[in-house]
Amino acid sequence: MTEQFAVGDHVRWNSEAGHVEGVIVKKHTRDVQYKGHTRRCSEQDPQYEIKSDKTDHVAMHKGGALTKL
């Protein structure tokens, strides 16, 4: 099981453009439609919407891709 995060946590993840930092704005524990795709989520394996500090872009990632700052 990966580390659990909470709304408001400041995190870092790796993207095509390099490391990005942002704040978790939503935690999904049920399957959700996101940018035209079904993202599989559960209580044990949630996915997180994170707003980038620099660009305000919102990305969705699993906890295993995130590092808490």
mmCIF file of the N, C-alpha and C atoms, coordinates in Angstrom:
data_MODEL
# 
_entry.id   MODEL 
# 
loop_
_atom_site.group_PDB 
_atom_site.id 
_atom_site.type_symbol 
_atom_site.label_atom_id 
_atom_site.label_alt_id 
_atom_site.label_comp_id 
_atom_site.label_asym_id 
_atom_site.label_entity_id 
_atom_site.label_seq_id 
_atom_site.pdbx_PDB_ins_code 
_atom_site.Cartn_x 
_atom_site.Cartn_y 
_atom_site.Cartn_z 
_atom_site.occupancy 
_atom_site.B_iso_or_equiv 
_atom_site.pdbx_formal_charge 
_atom_site.auth_seq_id 
_atom_site.auth_comp_id 
_atom_site.auth_asym_id 
_atom_site.auth_atom_id 
_atom_site.pdbx_PDB_model_num 
ATOM 1   N N  . MET A 1 1  ? 0.841   -1.177 0.000   1.00 0.00 ? 1  MET A N  1 
ATOM 2   C CA . MET A 1 1  ? 0.000   0.000  0.000   1.00 0.00 ? 1  MET A CA 1 
ATOM 3   C C  . MET A 1 1  ? 0.888   1.243  0.000   1.00 0.00 ? 1  MET A C  1 
ATOM 4   N N  . THR A 1 2  ? 0.516   2.231  -0.795  1.00 0.00 ? 2  THR A N  1 
ATOM 5   C CA . THR A 1 2  ? 1.298   3.454  -0.872  1.00 0.00 ? 2  THR A CA 1 
ATOM 6   C C  . THR A 1 2  ? 0.900   4.421  0.234   1.00 0.00 ? 2  THR A C  1 
ATOM 7   N N  . GLU A 1 3  ? 1.744   5.425  0.419   1.00 0.00 ? 3  GLU A N  1 
ATOM 8   C CA . GLU A 1 3  ? 1.473   6.440  1.431   1.00 0.00 ? 3  GLU A CA 1 
ATOM 9   C C  . GLU A 1 3  ? 0.171   7.165  1.117   1.00 0.00 ? 3  GLU A C  1 
ATOM 10  N N  . GLN A 1 4  ? -0.587  7.482  2.152   1.00 0.00 ? 4  GLN A N  1 
ATOM 11  C CA . GLN A 1 4  ? -1.833  8.225  1.995   1.00 0.00 ? 4  GLN A CA 1 
ATOM 12  C C  . GLN A 1 4  ? -1.553  9.710  2.181   1.00 0.00 ? 4  GLN A C  1 
ATOM 13  N N  . PHE A 1 5  ? -2.179  10.530 1.364   1.00 0.00 ? 5  PHE A N  1 
ATOM 14  C CA . PHE A 1 5  ? -2.030  11.971 1.429   1.00 0.00 ? 5  PHE A CA 1 
ATOM 15  C C  . PHE A 1 5  ? -3.386  12.595 1.719   1.00 0.00 ? 5  PHE A C  1 
ATOM 16  N N  . ALA A 1 6  ? -3.390  13.868 2.081   1.00 0.00 ? 6  ALA A N  1 
ATOM 17  C CA . ALA A 1 6  ? -4.633  14.564 2.409   1.00 0.00 ? 6  ALA A CA 1 
ATOM 18  C C  . ALA A 1 6  ? -4.724  15.855 1.608   1.00 0.00 ? 6  ALA A C  1 
ATOM 19  N N  . VAL A 1 7  ? -5.954  16.345 1.426   1.00 0.00 ? 7  VAL A N  1 
ATOM 20  C CA . VAL A 1 7  ? -6.157  17.630 0.776   1.00 0.00 ? 7  VAL A CA 1 
ATOM 21  C C  . VAL A 1 7  ? -5.358  18.676 1.544   1.00 0.00 ? 7  VAL A C  1 
ATOM 22  N N  . GLY A 1 8  ? -4.633  19.507 0.809   1.00 0.00 ? 8  GLY A N  1 
ATOM 23  C CA . GLY A 1 8  ? -3.805  20.543 1.414   1.00 0.00 ? 8  GLY A CA 1 
ATOM 24  C C  . GLY A 1 8  ? -2.339  20.166 1.526   1.00 0.00 ? 8  GLY A C  1 
ATOM 25  N N  . ASP A 1 9  ? -2.008  18.882 1.374   1.00 0.00 ? 9  ASP A N  1 
ATOM 26  C CA . ASP A 1 9  ? -0.596  18.463 1.430   1.00 0.00 ? 9  ASP A CA 1 
ATOM 27  C C  . ASP A 1 9  ? 0.153   19.034 0.233   1.00 0.00 ? 9  ASP A C  1 
ATOM 28  N N  . HIS A 1 10 ? 1.385   19.479 0.470   1.00 0.00 ? 10 HIS A N  1 
ATOM 29  C CA . HIS A 1 10 ? 2.264   19.975 -0.594  1.00 0.00 ? 10 HIS A CA 1 
ATOM 30  C C  . HIS A 1 10 ? 3.127   18.803 -1.047  1.00 0.00 ? 10 HIS A C  1 
ATOM 31  N N  . VAL A 1 11 ? 3.083   18.497 -2.354  1.00 0.00 ? 11 VAL A N  1 
ATOM 32  C CA . VAL A 1 11 ? 3.752   17.314 -2.878  1.00 0.00 ? 11 VAL A CA 1 
ATOM 33  C C  . VAL A 1 11 ? 4.566   17.641 -4.126  1.00 0.00 ? 11 VAL A C  1 
ATOM 34  N N  . ARG A 1 12 ? 5.395   16.674 -4.529  1.00 0.00 ? 12 ARG A N  1 
ATOM 35  C CA . ARG A 1 12 ? 6.204   16.776 -5.751  1.00 0.00 ? 12 ARG A CA 1 
ATOM 36  C C  . ARG A 1 12 ? 5.983   15.508 -6.555  1.00 0.00 ? 12 ARG A C  1 
ATOM 37  N N  . TRP A 1 13 ? 6.010   15.649 -7.892  1.00 0.00 ? 13 TRP A N  1 
ATOM 38  C CA . TRP A 1 13 ? 5.937   14.497 -8.773  1.00 0.00 ? 13 TRP A CA 1 
ATOM 39  C C  . TRP A 1 13 ? 6.761   14.763 -10.014 1.00 0.00 ? 13 TRP A C  1 
ATOM 40  N N  . ASN A 1 14 ? 7.045   13.712 -10.747 1.00 0.00 ? 14 ASN A N  1 
ATOM 41  C CA . ASN A 1 14 ? 7.858   13.812 -11.949 1.00 0.00 ? 14 ASN A CA 1 
ATOM 42  C C  . ASN A 1 14 ? 6.942   13.845 -13.163 1.00 0.00 ? 14 ASN A C  1 
ATOM 43  N N  . SER A 1 15 ? 7.147   14.832 -14.048 1.00 0.00 ? 15 SER A N  1 
ATOM 44  C CA . SER A 1 15 ? 6.380   14.920 -15.285 1.00 0.00 ? 15 SER A CA 1 
ATOM 45  C C  . SER A 1 15 ? 7.333   14.959 -16.467 1.00 0.00 ? 15 SER A C  1 
ATOM 46  N N  . GLU A 1 16 ? 6.778   15.046 -17.669 1.00 0.00 ? 16 GLU A N  1 
ATOM 47  C CA . GLU A 1 16 ? 7.618   15.130 -18.861 1.00 0.00 ? 16 GLU A CA 1 
ATOM 48  C C  . GLU A 1 16 ? 8.542   16.342 -18.790 1.00 0.00 ? 16 GLU A C  1 
ATOM 49  N N  . ALA A 1 17 ? 8.094   17.391 -18.109 1.00 0.00 ? 17 ALA A N  1 
ATOM 50  C CA . ALA A 1 17 ? 8.857   18.639 -18.019 1.00 0.00 ? 17 ALA A CA 1 
ATOM 51  C C  . ALA A 1 17 ? 9.822   18.652 -16.832 1.00 0.00 ? 17 ALA A C  1 
ATOM 52  N N  . GLY A 1 18 ? 9.889   17.567 -16.080 1.00 0.00 ? 18 GLY A N  1 
ATOM 53  C CA . GLY A 1 18 ? 10.742  17.508 -14.894 1.00 0.00 ? 18 GLY A CA 1 
ATOM 54  C C  . GLY A 1 18 ? 9.898   17.457 -13.636 1.00 0.00 ? 18 GLY A C  1 
ATOM 55  N N  . HIS A 1 19 ? 10.515  17.749 -12.501 1.00 0.00 ? 19 HIS A N  1 
ATOM 56  C CA . HIS A 1 19 ? 9.787   17.706 -11.235 1.00 0.00 ? 19 HIS A CA 1 
ATOM 57  C C  . HIS A 1 19 ? 8.837   18.898 -11.116 1.00 0.00 ? 19 HIS A C  1 
ATOM 58  N N  . VAL A 1 20 ? 7.641   18.613 -10.633 1.00 0.00 ? 20 VAL A N  1 
ATOM 59  C CA . VAL A 1 20 ? 6.609   19.631 -10.448 1.00 0.00 ? 20 VAL A CA 1 
ATOM 60  C C  . VAL A 1 20 ? 6.162   19.569 -8.995  1.00 0.00 ? 20 VAL A C  1 
ATOM 61  N N  . GLU A 1 21 ? 5.871   20.714 -8.416  1.00 0.00 ? 21 GLU A N  1 
ATOM 62  C CA . GLU A 1 21 ? 5.358   20.780 -7.050  1.00 0.00 ? 21 GLU A CA 1 
ATOM 63  C C  . GLU A 1 21 ? 3.979   21.408 -7.067  1.00 0.00 ? 21 GLU A C  1 
ATOM 64  N N  . GLY A 1 22 ? 3.145   20.963 -6.123  1.00 0.00 ? 22 GLY A N  1 
ATOM 65  C CA . GLY A 1 22 ? 1.802   21.507 -6.044  1.00 0.00 ? 22 GLY A CA 1 
ATOM 66  C C  . GLY A 1 22 ? 1.104   21.072 -4.777  1.00 0.00 ? 22 GLY A C  1 
ATOM 67  N N  . VAL A 1 23 ? -0.163  21.442 -4.689  1.00 0.00 ? 23 VAL A N  1 
ATOM 68  C CA . VAL A 1 23 ? -0.977  21.162 -3.509  1.00 0.00 ? 23 VAL A CA 1 
ATOM 69  C C  . VAL A 1 23 ? -2.139  20.259 -3.909  1.00 0.00 ? 23 VAL A C  1 
ATOM 70  N N  . ILE A 1 24 ? -2.390  19.243 -3.095  1.00 0.00 ? 24 ILE A N  1 
ATOM 71  C CA . ILE A 1 24 ? -3.512  18.338 -3.343  1.00 0.00 ? 24 ILE A CA 1 
ATOM 72  C C  . ILE A 1 24 ? -4.813  19.094 -3.092  1.00 0.00 ? 24 ILE A C  1 
ATOM 73  N N  . VAL A 1 25 ? -5.698  19.071 -4.110  1.00 0.00 ? 25 VAL A N  1 
ATOM 74  C CA . VAL A 1 25 ? -6.973  19.775 -3.989  1.00 0.00 ? 25 VAL A CA 1 
ATOM 75  C C  . VAL A 1 25 ? -8.150  18.816 -3.849  1.00 0.00 ? 25 VAL A C  1 
ATOM 76  N N  . LYS A 1 26 ? -7.946  17.530 -4.216  1.00 0.00 ? 26 LYS A N  1 
ATOM 77  C CA . LYS A 1 26 ? -9.038  16.561 -4.082  1.00 0.00 ? 26 LYS A CA 1 
ATOM 78  C C  . LYS A 1 26 ? -8.472  15.155 -4.029  1.00 0.00 ? 26 LYS A C  1 
ATOM 79  N N  . LYS A 1 27 ? -9.086  14.311 -3.209  1.00 0.00 ? 27 LYS A N  1 
ATOM 80  C CA . LYS A 1 27 ? -8.713  12.904 -3.093  1.00 0.00 ? 27 LYS A CA 1 
ATOM 81  C C  . LYS A 1 27 ? -9.878  12.069 -3.602  1.00 0.00 ? 27 LYS A C  1 
ATOM 82  N N  . HIS A 1 28 ? -9.601  11.171 -4.566  1.00 0.00 ? 28 HIS A N  1 
ATOM 83  C CA . HIS A 1 28 ? -10.641 10.320 -5.148  1.00 0.00 ? 28 HIS A CA 1 
ATOM 84  C C  . HIS A 1 28 ? -10.483 8.893  -4.632  1.00 0.00 ? 28 HIS A C  1 
ATOM 85  N N  . THR A 1 29 ? -11.568 8.333  -4.090  1.00 0.00 ? 29 THR A N  1 
ATOM 86  C CA . THR A 1 29 ? -11.559 6.966  -3.586  1.00 0.00 ? 29 THR A CA 1 
ATOM 87  C C  . THR A 1 29 ? -12.521 6.063  -4.358  1.00 0.00 ? 29 THR A C  1 
ATOM 88  N N  . ARG A 1 30 ? -13.158 6.612  -5.394  1.00 0.00 ? 30 ARG A N  1 
ATOM 89  C CA . ARG A 1 30 ? -14.022 5.841  -6.285  1.00 0.00 ? 30 ARG A CA 1 
ATOM 90  C C  . ARG A 1 30 ? -13.632 6.174  -7.719  1.00 0.00 ? 30 ARG A C  1 
ATOM 91  N N  . ASP A 1 31 ? -13.898 5.252  -8.640  1.00 0.00 ? 31 ASP A N  1 
ATOM 92  C CA . ASP A 1 31 ? -13.582 5.494  -10.045 1.00 0.00 ? 31 ASP A CA 1 
ATOM 93  C C  . ASP A 1 31 ? -14.173 6.832  -10.479 1.00 0.00 ? 31 ASP A C  1 
ATOM 94  N N  . VAL A 1 32 ? -13.411 7.543  -11.322 1.00 0.00 ? 32 VAL A N  1 
ATOM 95  C CA . VAL A 1 32 ? -13.834 8.879  -11.735 1.00 0.00 ? 32 VAL A CA 1 
ATOM 96  C C  . VAL A 1 32 ? -13.444 9.110  -13.196 1.00 0.00 ? 32 VAL A C  1 
ATOM 97  N N  . GLN A 1 33 ? -14.261 9.868  -13.912 1.00 0.00 ? 33 GLN A N  1 
ATOM 98  C CA . GLN A 1 33 ? -13.923 10.293 -15.276 1.00 0.00 ? 33 GLN A CA 1 
ATOM 99  C C  . GLN A 1 33 ? -13.038 11.523 -15.157 1.00 0.00 ? 33 GLN A C  1 
ATOM 100 N N  . TYR A 1 34 ? -11.878 11.481 -15.802 1.00 0.00 ? 34 TYR A N  1 
ATOM 101 C CA . TYR A 1 34 ? -10.936 12.598 -15.734 1.00 0.00 ? 34 TYR A CA 1 
ATOM 102 C C  . TYR A 1 34 ? -10.299 12.785 -17.108 1.00 0.00 ? 34 TYR A C  1 
ATOM 103 N N  . LYS A 1 35 ? -10.542 13.928 -17.703 1.00 0.00 ? 35 LYS A N  1 
ATOM 104 C CA . LYS A 1 35 ? -10.006 14.266 -19.026 1.00 0.00 ? 35 LYS A CA 1 
ATOM 105 C C  . LYS A 1 35 ? -10.301 13.172 -20.053 1.00 0.00 ? 35 LYS A C  1 
ATOM 106 N N  . GLY A 1 36 ? -11.551 12.681 -20.021 1.00 0.00 ? 36 GLY A N  1 
ATOM 107 C CA . GLY A 1 36 ? -12.002 11.714 -21.013 1.00 0.00 ? 36 GLY A CA 1 
ATOM 108 C C  . GLY A 1 36 ? -11.640 10.264 -20.747 1.00 0.00 ? 36 GLY A C  1 
ATOM 109 N N  . HIS A 1 37 ? -11.044 9.975  -19.595 1.00 0.00 ? 37 HIS A N  1 
ATOM 110 C CA . HIS A 1 37 ? -10.639 8.605  -19.265 1.00 0.00 ? 37 HIS A CA 1 
ATOM 111 C C  . HIS A 1 37 ? -11.150 8.222  -17.887 1.00 0.00 ? 37 HIS A C  1 
ATOM 112 N N  . THR A 1 38 ? -11.436 6.931  -17.704 1.00 0.00 ? 38 THR A N  1 
ATOM 113 C CA . THR A 1 38 ? -11.826 6.441  -16.388 1.00 0.00 ? 38 THR A CA 1 
ATOM 114 C C  . THR A 1 38 ? -10.571 6.185  -15.576 1.00 0.00 ? 38 THR A C  1 
ATOM 115 N N  . ARG A 1 39 ? -10.463 6.828  -14.426 1.00 0.00 ? 39 ARG A N  1 
ATOM 116 C CA . ARG A 1 39 ? -9.336  6.606  -13.520 1.00 0.00 ? 39 ARG A CA 1 
ATOM 117 C C  . ARG A 1 39 ? -9.824  5.684  -12.419 1.00 0.00 ? 39 ARG A C  1 
ATOM 118 N N  . ARG A 1 40 ? -9.124  4.579  -12.209 1.00 0.00 ? 40 ARG A N  1 
ATOM 119 C CA . ARG A 1 40 ? -9.503  3.583  -11.209 1.00 0.00 ? 40 ARG A CA 1 
ATOM 120 C C  . ARG A 1 40 ? -8.984  4.014  -9.842  1.00 0.00 ? 40 ARG A C  1 
ATOM 121 N N  . CYS A 1 41 ? -9.890  4.155  -8.894  1.00 0.00 ? 41 CYS A N  1 
ATOM 122 C CA . CYS A 1 41 ? -9.546  4.618  -7.543  1.00 0.00 ? 41 CYS A CA 1 
ATOM 123 C C  . CYS A 1 41 ? -10.283 3.758  -6.529  1.00 0.00 ? 41 CYS A C  1 
ATOM 124 N N  . SER A 1 42 ? -9.707  3.634  -5.339  1.00 0.00 ? 42 SER A N  1 
ATOM 125 C CA . SER A 1 42 ? -10.356 2.924  -4.240  1.00 0.00 ? 42 SER A CA 1 
ATOM 126 C C  . SER A 1 42 ? -9.867  3.515  -2.927  1.00 0.00 ? 42 SER A C  1 
ATOM 127 N N  . GLU A 1 43 ? -10.477 3.098  -1.834  1.00 0.00 ? 43 GLU A N  1 
ATOM 128 C CA . GLU A 1 43 ? -10.028 3.543  -0.507  1.00 0.00 ? 43 GLU A CA 1 
ATOM 129 C C  . GLU A 1 43 ? -8.578  3.141  -0.271  1.00 0.00 ? 43 GLU A C  1 
ATOM 130 N N  . GLN A 1 44 ? -8.199  1.936  -0.744  1.00 0.00 ? 44 GLN A N  1 
ATOM 131 C CA . GLN A 1 44 ? -6.843  1.438  -0.542  1.00 0.00 ? 44 GLN A CA 1 
ATOM 132 C C  . GLN A 1 44 ? -5.850  2.019  -1.547  1.00 0.00 ? 44 GLN A C  1 
ATOM 133 N N  . ASP A 1 45 ? -6.335  2.456  -2.698  1.00 0.00 ? 45 ASP A N  1 
ATOM 134 C CA . ASP A 1 45 ? -5.466  2.979  -3.758  1.00 0.00 ? 45 ASP A CA 1 
ATOM 135 C C  . ASP A 1 45 ? -6.097  4.234  -4.377  1.00 0.00 ? 45 ASP A C  1 
ATOM 136 N N  . PRO A 1 46 ? -6.142  5.333  -3.611  1.00 0.00 ? 46 PRO A N  1 
ATOM 137 C CA . PRO A 1 46 ? -6.781  6.558  -4.115  1.00 0.00 ? 46 PRO A CA 1 
ATOM 138 C C  . PRO A 1 46 ? -5.915  7.258  -5.159  1.00 0.00 ? 46 PRO A C  1 
ATOM 139 N N  . GLN A 1 47 ? -6.528  8.182  -5.878  1.00 0.00 ? 47 GLN A N  1 
ATOM 140 C CA . GLN A 1 47 ? -5.788  9.080  -6.761  1.00 0.00 ? 47 GLN A CA 1 
ATOM 141 C C  . GLN A 1 47 ? -6.068  10.503 -6.302  1.00 0.00 ? 47 GLN A C  1 
ATOM 142 N N  . TYR A 1 48 ? -5.133  11.371 -6.606  1.00 0.00 ? 48 TYR A N  1 
ATOM 143 C CA . TYR A 1 48 ? -5.173  12.730 -6.083  1.00 0.00 ? 48 TYR A CA 1 
ATOM 144 C C  . TYR A 1 48 ? -5.113  13.751 -7.209  1.00 0.00 ? 48 TYR A C  1 
ATOM 145 N N  . GLU A 1 49 ? -5.966  14.783 -7.121  1.00 0.00 ? 49 GLU A N  1 
ATOM 146 C CA . GLU A 1 49 ? -5.870  15.925 -8.018  1.00 0.00 ? 49 GLU A CA 1 
ATOM 147 C C  . GLU A 1 49 ? -4.936  16.929 -7.346  1.00 0.00 ? 49 GLU A C  1 
ATOM 148 N N  . ILE A 1 50 ? -3.922  17.375 -8.110  1.00 0.00 ? 50 ILE A N  1 
ATOM 149 C CA . ILE A 1 50 ? -2.920  18.280 -7.562  1.00 0.00 ? 50 ILE A CA 1 
ATOM 150 C C  . ILE A 1 50 ? -2.819  19.502 -8.458  1.00 0.00 ? 50 ILE A C  1 
ATOM 151 N N  . LYS A 1 51 ? -2.871  20.679 -7.844  1.00 0.00 ? 51 LYS A N  1 
ATOM 152 C CA . LYS A 1 51 ? -2.748  21.941 -8.570  1.00 0.00 ? 51 LYS A CA 1 
ATOM 153 C C  . LYS A 1 51 ? -1.300  22.401 -8.513  1.00 0.00 ? 51 LYS A C  1 
ATOM 154 N N  . SER A 1 52 ? -0.690  22.573 -9.684  1.00 0.00 ? 52 SER A N  1 
ATOM 155 C CA . SER A 1 52 ? 0.702   22.992 -9.783  1.00 0.00 ? 52 SER A CA 1 
ATOM 156 C C  . SER A 1 52 ? 0.906   24.371 -9.176  1.00 0.00 ? 52 SER A C  1 
ATOM 157 N N  . ASP A 1 53 ? 2.008   24.536 -8.443  1.00 0.00 ? 53 ASP A N  1 
ATOM 158 C CA . ASP A 1 53 ? 2.347   25.835 -7.849  1.00 0.00 ? 53 ASP A CA 1 
ATOM 159 C C  . ASP A 1 53 ? 2.629   26.887 -8.917  1.00 0.00 ? 53 ASP A C  1 
ATOM 160 N N  . LYS A 1 54 ? 3.270   26.476 -10.004 1.00 0.00 ? 54 LYS A N  1 
ATOM 161 C CA . LYS A 1 54 ? 3.719   27.442 -11.010 1.00 0.00 ? 54 LYS A CA 1 
ATOM 162 C C  . LYS A 1 54 ? 2.670   27.777 -12.061 1.00 0.00 ? 54 LYS A C  1 
ATOM 163 N N  . THR A 1 55 ? 1.941   26.775 -12.527 1.00 0.00 ? 55 THR A N  1 
ATOM 164 C CA . THR A 1 55 ? 1.071   26.999 -13.686 1.00 0.00 ? 55 THR A CA 1 
ATOM 165 C C  . THR A 1 55 ? -0.422  26.924 -13.376 1.00 0.00 ? 55 THR A C  1 
ATOM 166 N N  . ASP A 1 56 ? -0.803  26.511 -12.182 1.00 0.00 ? 56 ASP A N  1 
ATOM 167 C CA . ASP A 1 56 ? -2.204  26.283 -11.815 1.00 0.00 ? 56 ASP A CA 1 
ATOM 168 C C  . ASP A 1 56 ? -2.832  25.121 -12.591 1.00 0.00 ? 56 ASP A C  1 
ATOM 169 N N  . HIS A 1 57 ? -2.027  24.376 -13.381 1.00 0.00 ? 57 HIS A N  1 
ATOM 170 C CA . HIS A 1 57 ? -2.497  23.177 -14.074 1.00 0.00 ? 57 HIS A CA 1 
ATOM 171 C C  . HIS A 1 57 ? -2.886  22.141 -13.020 1.00 0.00 ? 57 HIS A C  1 
ATOM 172 N N  . VAL A 1 58 ? -3.951  21.393 -13.275 1.00 0.00 ? 58 VAL A N  1 
ATOM 173 C CA . VAL A 1 58 ? -4.369  20.337 -12.356 1.00 0.00 ? 58 VAL A CA 1 
ATOM 174 C C  . VAL A 1 58 ? -4.064  18.984 -12.995 1.00 0.00 ? 58 VAL A C  1 
ATOM 175 N N  . ALA A 1 59 ? -3.341  18.152 -12.258 1.00 0.00 ? 59 ALA A N  1 
ATOM 176 C CA . ALA A 1 59 ? -2.982  16.810 -12.705 1.00 0.00 ? 59 ALA A CA 1 
ATOM 177 C C  . ALA A 1 59 ? -3.555  15.797 -11.723 1.00 0.00 ? 59 ALA A C  1 
ATOM 178 N N  . MET A 1 60 ? -3.683  14.541 -12.162 1.00 0.00 ? 60 MET A N  1 
ATOM 179 C CA . MET A 1 60 ? -4.145  13.481 -11.272 1.00 0.00 ? 60 MET A CA 1 
ATOM 180 C C  . MET A 1 60 ? -3.091  12.376 -11.232 1.00 0.00 ? 60 MET A C  1 
ATOM 181 N N  . HIS A 1 61 ? -2.746  11.952 -10.023 1.00 0.00 ? 61 HIS A N  1 
ATOM 182 C CA . HIS A 1 61 ? -1.733  10.909 -9.846  1.00 0.00 ? 61 HIS A CA 1 
ATOM 183 C C  . HIS A 1 61 ? -2.098  9.990  -8.693  1.00 0.00 ? 61 HIS A C  1 
ATOM 184 N N  . LYS A 1 62 ? -1.550  8.777  -8.751  1.00 0.00 ? 62 LYS A N  1 
ATOM 185 C CA . LYS A 1 62 ? -1.642  7.850  -7.625  1.00 0.00 ? 62 LYS A CA 1 
ATOM 186 C C  . LYS A 1 62 ? -0.621  8.262  -6.583  1.00 0.00 ? 62 LYS A C  1 
ATOM 187 N N  . GLY A 1 63 ? -0.817  7.812  -5.356  1.00 0.00 ? 63 GLY A N  1 
ATOM 188 C CA . GLY A 1 63 ? 0.079   8.157  -4.257  1.00 0.00 ? 63 GLY A CA 1 
ATOM 189 C C  . GLY A 1 63 ? 1.515   7.724  -4.488  1.00 0.00 ? 63 GLY A C  1 
ATOM 190 N N  . GLY A 1 64 ? 1.716   6.613  -5.217  1.00 0.00 ? 64 GLY A N  1 
ATOM 191 C CA . GLY A 1 64 ? 3.068   6.116  -5.465  1.00 0.00 ? 64 GLY A CA 1 
ATOM 192 C C  . GLY A 1 64 ? 3.913   7.045  -6.313  1.00 0.00 ? 64 GLY A C  1 
ATOM 193 N N  . ALA A 1 65 ? 3.285   7.961  -7.026  1.00 0.00 ? 65 ALA A N  1 
ATOM 194 C CA . ALA A 1 65 ? 4.009   8.909  -7.877  1.00 0.00 ? 65 ALA A CA 1 
ATOM 195 C C  . ALA A 1 65 ? 4.341   10.195 -7.130  1.00 0.00 ? 65 ALA A C  1 
ATOM 196 N N  . LEU A 1 66 ? 3.852   10.332 -5.892  1.00 0.00 ? 66 LEU A N  1 
ATOM 197 C CA . LEU A 1 66 ? 3.996   11.578 -5.152  1.00 0.00 ? 66 LEU A CA 1 
ATOM 198 C C  . LEU A 1 66 ? 4.997   11.466 -3.999  1.00 0.00 ? 66 LEU A C  1 
ATOM 199 N N  . THR A 1 67 ? 5.631   12.589 -3.715  1.00 0.00 ? 67 THR A N  1 
ATOM 200 C CA . THR A 1 67 ? 6.513   12.709 -2.553  1.00 0.00 ? 67 THR A CA 1 
ATOM 201 C C  . THR A 1 67 ? 6.035   13.914 -1.753  1.00 0.00 ? 67 THR A C  1 
ATOM 202 N N  . LYS A 1 68 ? 5.802   13.708 -0.472  1.00 0.00 ? 68 LYS A N  1 
ATOM 203 C CA . LYS A 1 68 ? 5.351   14.814 0.373   1.00 0.00 ? 68 LYS A CA 1 
ATOM 204 C C  . LYS A 1 68 ? 6.519   15.748 0.687   1.00 0.00 ? 68 LYS A C  1 
ATOM 205 N N  . LEU A 1 69 ? 6.280   17.049 0.590   1.00 0.00 ? 69 LEU A N  1 
ATOM 206 C CA . LEU A 1 69 ? 7.313   18.048 0.879   1.00 0.00 ? 69 LEU A CA 1 
ATOM 207 C C  . LEU A 1 69 ? 7.135   18.619 2.271   1.00 0.00 ? 69 LEU A C  1 
# 
